[in-house]
Amino acid sequence: MSDFETRFGEPLAKVMRHFDELRDGLASGALSGDAFVKASQEYAELEPVAGAITEMRRAHADMAELEAMAEGDDADMRDLATDELAEAKRRLPGMERGILLALLPKGKPVVLALNKVDRIRDKGKFAQVLTGWASRRDFAALVPVSAEK
């Protein structure tokens, strides 16, 4: 289990349970009028988040299979699995950030606190981190946080 899944696994599971409940309620035909409209809107808002969570979980499962293949006896398969595993590990943080961003409230100001910025020694890299986050959403503020400074 990844650090992301350890820290956010239960909240993500809660989102998925709620998404499934909405889907089942809409499919049941038991909702009518305002309840159906409200459930439909909420389902539409959660659908991209649920899709991203499902995609991330699939990526974790694929990575587990690739790790097993990378330890296998077939040299060609080992090389292929090692390359694909490196690519999957490269993509995973972006998937995780995308899920967190998708869960932020819409239409409300959000402040992003970037913790442990003192660990980024290269100021150019720090600027890239700030620019990268700023490009993902219109944050009310980006606040670098450092316990040391």
Disulfide bonds with the S-S distance in Angstrom:
none
